[in-house]
Amino acid sequence: MPTANQAAATAAPKENSLPPIVRDYLEHVRGRPEMILNLLPDYLDSLWKEATDYSRRYGVPSPIRRDEVEALRVLVATRNFSRGLT
């Protein structure tokens, strides 16, 4: 039977344990308008799902806030509307 320390060690997130899509977003997309304007709605769905799954799995706050994803959705919808892609 694992000790309390062993159980805590296996439950804690490890360095670089973020899902790849979340890590890529945080490192390469966030804060870069030229990248943000090229996001697809499916990407945002996957990003939010992976971020919340990570949060639940490790019992830590989500690395990406819901309001951030919703704001990105508005930008993508506006971009699509202005390009006639609705």
Secondary structure, 3 states (H helix, E strand, C coil): CCCHHHHHHHHCCCCCCCCHHHHHHHHHHCCCHHHHCCCCHHHHHHHHHHHHHHHHHHCCCCCCCHHHHHHHHHHHHHHHHHCCCC
